């Protein structure tokens, strides 16, 4: 971002981030946010699995709780 944008916005500290998080929880609800976090985790895990070279043999992975 351009430095003048930071001058207009300012820095985000812990109190500001907590207020933003509280607003997001009020809008979406805690249950929906936990589902969103789970979905993002699965997407990142899938992306990492696809980025592995295919010529490597797969190592035995412990089963994940669903």
N, CA, C and O atoms as CSV, one atom per row, in Angstrom:
chain,resi,resn,atom,element,x,y,z
A,1,UNK,N,N,0.837,-1.177,0.000
A,1,UNK,CA,C,0.000,0.000,0.000
A,1,UNK,C,C,0.881,1.239,0.000
A,1,UNK,O,O,2.038,1.218,0.418
A,2,UNK,N,N,0.304,2.277,-0.469
A,2,UNK,CA,C,1.008,3.546,-0.534
A,2,UNK,C,C,1.119,4.132,0.873
A,2,UNK,O,O,0.187,3.980,1.662
A,3,UNK,N,N,2.234,4.802,1.218
A,3,UNK,CA,C,2.403,5.341,2.577
A,3,UNK,C,C,1.315,6.314,3.002
A,3,UNK,O,O,1.000,6.394,4.190
A,4,UNK,N,N,0.731,7.059,2.063
A,4,UNK,CA,C,-0.315,8.001,2.461
A,4,UNK,C,C,-1.589,7.280,2.901
A,4,UNK,O,O,-2.369,7.823,3.682
A,5,UNK,N,N,-1.804,6.061,2.404
A,5,UNK,CA,C,-2.968,5.286,2.841
A,5,UNK,C,C,-2.818,4.937,4.317
A,5,UNK,O,O,-3.785,5.003,5.076
A,6,UNK,N,N,-1.604,4.564,4.723
A,6,UNK,CA,C,-1.371,4.261,6.133
A,6,UNK,C,C,-1.551,5.499,7.001
A,6,UNK,O,O,-2.010,5.400,8.139
A,7,UNK,N,N,-1.197,6.647,6.477
A,7,UNK,CA,C,-1.366,7.882,7.230
A,7,UNK,C,C,-2.849,8.175,7.443
A,7,UNK,O,O,-3.231,8.690,8.494
A,8,UNK,N,N,-3.682,7.854,6.465
A,8,UNK,CA,C,-5.119,8.088,6.598
A,8,UNK,C,C,-5.771,7.066,7.517
A,8,UNK,O,O,-6.626,7.414,8.332
A,9,UNK,N,N,-5.368,5.802,7.388
A,9,UNK,CA,C,-5.972,4.734,8.174
A,9,UNK,C,C,-5.396,4.689,9.587
A,9,UNK,O,O,-6.141,4.527,10.554
A,10,UNK,N,N,-4.104,4.829,9.710
A,10,UNK,CA,C,-3.447,4.675,11.000
A,10,UNK,C,C,-3.071,3.227,11.211
A,10,UNK,O,O,-3.261,2.390,10.329
A,11,UNK,N,N,-2.539,2.935,12.375
A,11,UNK,CA,C,-2.153,1.559,12.665
A,11,UNK,C,C,-3.263,0.873,13.452
A,11,UNK,O,O,-3.988,1.508,14.218
A,12,UNK,N,N,-3.376,-0.416,13.251
A,12,UNK,CA,C,-4.367,-1.197,13.985
A,12,UNK,C,C,-3.676,-1.873,15.156
A,12,UNK,O,O,-2.772,-2.688,14.972
A,13,UNK,N,N,-4.101,-1.535,16.339
A,13,UNK,CA,C,-3.551,-2.152,17.532
A,13,UNK,C,C,-4.483,-3.236,18.041
A,13,UNK,O,O,-5.482,-3.563,17.400
A,14,UNK,N,N,-4.154,-3.781,19.180
A,14,UNK,CA,C,-4.954,-4.859,19.763
A,14,UNK,C,C,-6.392,-4.426,20.062
A,14,UNK,O,O,-7.313,-5.182,19.756
A,15,UNK,N,N,-6.627,-3.250,20.644
A,15,UNK,CA,C,-8.029,-2.869,20.911
A,15,UNK,C,C,-8.876,-2.775,19.640
A,15,UNK,O,O,-10.033,-3.194,19.628
A,16,UNK,N,N,-8.300,-2.230,18.584
A,16,UNK,CA,C,-9.043,-2.112,17.332
A,16,UNK,C,C,-9.357,-3.480,16.741
A,16,UNK,O,O,-10.460,-3.713,16.246
A,17,UNK,N,N,-8.376,-4.389,16.795
A,17,UNK,CA,C,-8.592,-5.738,16.266
A,17,UNK,C,C,-9.652,-6.490,17.067
A,17,UNK,O,O,-10.441,-7.243,16.497
A,18,UNK,N,N,-9.674,-6.289,18.387
A,18,UNK,CA,C,-10.698,-6.944,19.215
A,18,UNK,C,C,-12.089,-6.409,18.894
A,18,UNK,O,O,-13.057,-7.170,18.874
A,19,UNK,N,N,-12.196,-5.110,18.643
A,19,UNK,CA,C,-13.490,-4.532,18.275
A,19,UNK,C,C,-13.957,-5.090,16.935
A,19,UNK,O,O,-15.132,-5.423,16.779
A,20,UNK,N,N,-13.052,-5.193,15.973
A,20,UNK,CA,C,-13.396,-5.747,14.664
A,20,UNK,C,C,-13.840,-7.198,14.808
A,20,UNK,O,O,-14.826,-7.606,14.196
A,21,UNK,N,N,-13.118,-7.984,15.616
A,21,UNK,CA,C,-13.486,-9.387,15.838
A,21,UNK,C,C,-14.860,-9.496,16.500
A,21,UNK,O,O,-15.656,-10.363,16.138
A,22,UNK,N,N,-15.140,-8.625,17.464
A,22,UNK,CA,C,-16.447,-8.653,18.129
A,22,UNK,C,C,-17.569,-8.344,17.142
A,22,UNK,O,O,-18.628,-8.968,17.197
A,23,UNK,N,N,-17.350,-7.398,16.252
A,23,UNK,CA,C,-18.363,-7.058,15.249
A,23,UNK,C,C,-18.594,-8.231,14.311
A,23,UNK,O,O,-19.735,-8.529,13.958
A,24,UNK,N,N,-17.523,-8.898,13.906
A,24,UNK,CA,C,-17.649,-10.053,13.007
A,24,UNK,C,C,-18.422,-11.177,13.687
A,24,UNK,O,O,-19.265,-11.818,13.060
A,25,UNK,N,N,-18.139,-11.421,14.973
A,25,UNK,CA,C,-18.862,-12.468,15.705
A,25,UNK,C,C,-20.339,-12.107,15.821
A,25,UNK,O,O,-21.199,-12.978,15.697
A,26,UNK,N,N,-20.642,-10.829,16.057
A,26,UNK,CA,C,-22.044,-10.420,16.148
A,26,UNK,C,C,-22.767,-10.588,14.816
A,26,UNK,O,O,-23.939,-10.963,14.788
A,27,UNK,N,N,-22.083,-10.316,13.727
A,27,UNK,CA,C,-22.719,-10.413,12.409
A,27,UNK,C,C,-22.937,-11.866,12.009
A,27,UNK,O,O,-24.037,-12.239,11.601
A,28,UNK,N,N,-21.902,-12.683,12.123
A,28,UNK,CA,C,-21.971,-14.047,11.605
A,28,UNK,C,C,-22.356,-15.082,12.652
A,28,UNK,O,O,-22.927,-16.114,12.299
A,29,UNK,N,N,-22.070,-14.852,13.897
A,29,UNK,CA,C,-22.340,-15.829,14.940
A,29,UNK,C,C,-21.151,-16.761,15.125
A,29,UNK,O,O,-20.408,-17.029,14.181
A,30,UNK,N,N,-20.977,-17.252,16.344
A,30,UNK,CA,C,-19.810,-18.071,16.683
A,30,UNK,C,C,-19.839,-19.420,15.958
A,30,UNK,O,O,-18.794,-19.903,15.521
A,31,UNK,N,N,-21.017,-20.032,15.825
A,31,UNK,CA,C,-21.106,-21.347,15.169
A,31,UNK,C,C,-20.697,-21.260,13.709
A,31,UNK,O,O,-19.986,-22.128,13.203
A,32,UNK,N,N,-21.141,-20.226,13.044
A,32,UNK,CA,C,-20.817,-20.087,11.625
A,32,UNK,C,C,-19.323,-19.807,11.437
A,32,UNK,O,O,-18.719,-20.278,10.474
A,33,UNK,N,N,-18.728,-19.037,12.357
A,33,UNK,CA,C,-17.297,-18.749,12.260
A,33,UNK,C,C,-16.462,-20.001,12.488
A,33,UNK,O,O,-15.436,-20.180,11.832
A,34,UNK,N,N,-16.881,-20.869,13.402
A,34,UNK,CA,C,-16.120,-22.098,13.629
A,34,UNK,C,C,-16.183,-22.996,12.392
A,34,UNK,O,O,-15.195,-23.641,12.040
A,35,UNK,N,N,-17.327,-23.037,11.742
A,35,UNK,CA,C,-17.446,-23.807,10.497
A,35,UNK,C,C,-16.584,-23.221,9.396
A,35,UNK,O,O,-15.994,-23.954,8.602
A,36,UNK,N,N,-16.512,-21.897,9.348
A,36,UNK,CA,C,-15.668,-21.229,8.364
A,36,UNK,C,C,-14.202,-21.544,8.611
A,36,UNK,O,O,-13.448,-21.792,7.669
A,37,UNK,N,N,-13.796,-21.536,9.873
A,37,UNK,CA,C,-12.410,-21.872,10.210
A,37,UNK,C,C,-12.076,-23.309,9.847
A,37,UNK,O,O,-10.987,-23.589,9.345
A,38,UNK,N,N,-13.001,-24.212,10.096
A,38,UNK,CA,C,-12.783,-25.620,9.745
A,38,UNK,C,C,-12.650,-25.786,8.240
A,38,UNK,O,O,-11.783,-26.520,7.765
A,39,UNK,N,N,-13.508,-25.106,7.493
A,39,UNK,CA,C,-13.454,-25.174,6.037
A,39,UNK,C,C,-12.149,-24.607,5.487
A,39,UNK,O,O,-11.573,-25.160,4.550
A,40,UNK,N,N,-11.686,-23.506,6.069
A,40,UNK,CA,C,-10.421,-22.919,5.612
A,40,UNK,C,C,-9.256,-23.850,5.918
A,40,UNK,O,O,-8.337,-23.983,5.110
A,41,UNK,N,N,-9.290,-24.495,7.082
A,41,UNK,CA,C,-8.231,-25.443,7.434
A,41,UNK,C,C,-8.175,-26.617,6.472
A,41,UNK,O,O,-7.096,-27.046,6.065
A,42,UNK,N,N,-9.341,-27.131,6.111
A,42,UNK,CA,C,-9.391,-28.239,5.156
A,42,UNK,C,C,-8.899,-27.802,3.778
A,42,UNK,O,O,-8.231,-28.564,3.079
A,43,UNK,N,N,-9.232,-26.576,3.394
A,43,UNK,CA,C,-8.786,-26.076,2.091
A,43,UNK,C,C,-7.264,-25.908,2.065
A,43,UNK,O,O,-6.615,-26.256,1.078
A,44,UNK,N,N,-6.705,-25.384,3.135
A,44,UNK,CA,C,-5.246,-25.207,3.200
A,44,UNK,C,C,-4.557,-26.563,3.200
A,44,UNK,O,O,-3.544,-26.748,2.525
A,45,UNK,N,N,-5.106,-27.516,3.961
A,45,UNK,CA,C,-4.538,-28.863,4.008
A,45,UNK,C,C,-4.572,-29.512,2.621
A,45,UNK,O,O,-3.598,-30.136,2.199
A,46,UNK,N,N,-5.682,-29.364,1.925
A,46,UNK,CA,C,-5.798,-29.914,0.575
A,46,UNK,C,C,-4.817,-29.260,-0.390
A,46,UNK,O,O,-4.227,-29.929,-1.238
A,47,UNK,N,N,-4.648,-27.945,-0.253
A,47,UNK,CA,C,-3.701,-27.232,-1.105
A,47,UNK,C,C,-2.276,-27.724,-0.865
A,47,UNK,O,O,-1.522,-27.938,-1.814
A,48,UNK,N,N,-1.911,-27.902,0.399
A,48,UNK,CA,C,-0.566,-28.398,0.721
A,48,UNK,C,C,-0.359,-29.803,0.164
A,48,UNK,O,O,0.710,-30.118,-0.358
A,49,UNK,N,N,-1.380,-30.642,0.276
A,49,UNK,CA,C,-1.267,-32.009,-0.250
A,49,UNK,C,C,-1.081,-32.004,-1.756
A,49,UNK,O,O,-0.324,-32.819,-2.285
A,50,UNK,N,N,-1.752,-31.107,-2.452
A,50,UNK,CA,C,-1.628,-31.032,-3.907
A,50,UNK,C,C,-0.298,-30.429,-4.350
A,50,UNK,O,O,0.142,-30.675,-5.473
A,51,UNK,N,N,0.340,-29.656,-3.500
A,51,UNK,CA,C,1.605,-29.017,-3.860
A,51,UNK,C,C,2.801,-29.954,-3.708
A,51,UNK,O,O,3.893,-29.654,-4.192
A,52,UNK,N,N,2.594,-31.094,-3.032
A,52,UNK,CA,C,3.684,-32.055,-2.878
A,52,UNK,C,C,4.007,-32.675,-4.225
A,52,UNK,O,O,3.104,-32.933,-5.021
A,53,UNK,N,N,5.285,-32.917,-4.488
A,53,UNK,CA,C,5.632,-33.592,-5.741
A,53,UNK,C,C,5.019,-34.989,-5.779
A,53,UNK,O,O,4.965,-35.682,-4.762
A,54,UNK,N,N,4.566,-35.388,-6.942
A,54,UNK,CA,C,3.879,-36.672,-7.075
A,54,UNK,C,C,4.838,-37.863,-7.098
A,54,UNK,O,O,4.410,-38.994,-6.870
A,55,UNK,N,N,6.141,-37.630,-7.371
A,55,UNK,CA,C,7.067,-38.745,-7.456
A,55,UNK,C,C,7.525,-39.235,-6.080
A,55,UNK,O,O,8.147,-40.292,-5.978
A,56,UNK,N,N,7.223,-38.473,-5.017
A,56,UNK,CA,C,7.577,-38.930,-3.671
A,56,UNK,C,C,6.564,-39.964,-3.194
A,56,UNK,O,O,5.364,-39.814,-3.426
A,57,UNK,N,N,7.042,-41.009,-2.531
A,57,UNK,CA,C,6.074,-41.962,-1.967
A,57,UNK,C,C,5.360,-41.320,-0.771
A,57,UNK,O,O,5.959,-40.583,0.012
A,58,UNK,N,N,4.094,-41.616,-0.661
A,58,UNK,CA,C,3.297,-41.071,0.444
A,58,UNK,C,C,3.709,-41.733,1.753
A,58,UNK,O,O,3.860,-42.953,1.825
A,59,UNK,N,N,3.889,-40.911,2.788
A,59,UNK,CA,C,4.190,-41.455,4.108
A,59,UNK,C,C,2.868,-41.782,4.787
A,59,UNK,O,O,1.839,-41.162,4.519
A,60,UNK,N,N,2.921,-42.767,5.667
A,60,UNK,CA,C,1.712,-43.157,6.389
A,60,UNK,C,C,1.302,-42.013,7.301
A,60,UNK,O,O,2.098,-41.537,8.111
A,61,UNK,N,N,0.040,-41.569,7.162
A,61,UNK,CA,C,-0.460,-40.472,7.983
A,61,UNK,C,C,-1.405,-41.043,9.020
A,61,UNK,O,O,-2.170,-41.963,8.730
A,62,UNK,N,N,-1.357,-40.501,10.232
A,62,UNK,CA,C,-2.326,-40.961,11.232
A,62,UNK,C,C,-3.724,-40.495,10.847
A,62,UNK,O,O,-3.869,-39.421,10.263
A,63,UNK,N,N,-4.758,-41.276,11.159
A,63,UNK,CA,C,-6.125,-40.872,10.788
A,63,UNK,C,C,-6.522,-39.599,11.528
A,63,UNK,O,O,-6.177,-39.402,12.693
A,64,UNK,N,N,-7.257,-38.739,10.823
A,64,UNK,CA,C,-7.715,-37.481,11.416
A,64,UNK,C,C,-9.137,-37.660,11.881
A,64,UNK,O,O,-9.932,-38.357,11.251
A,65,UNK,N,N,-9.449,-37.017,13.000
A,65,UNK,CA,C,-10.832,-37.035,13.495
A,65,UNK,C,C,-11.664,-36.103,12.636
A,65,UNK,O,O,-11.248,-34.979,12.354
A,66,UNK,N,N,-12.824,-36.553,12.223
A,66,UNK,CA,C,-13.664,-35.712,11.360
A,66,UNK,C,C,-14.735,-35.036,12.171
A,66,UNK,O,O,-15.543,-34.285,11.624
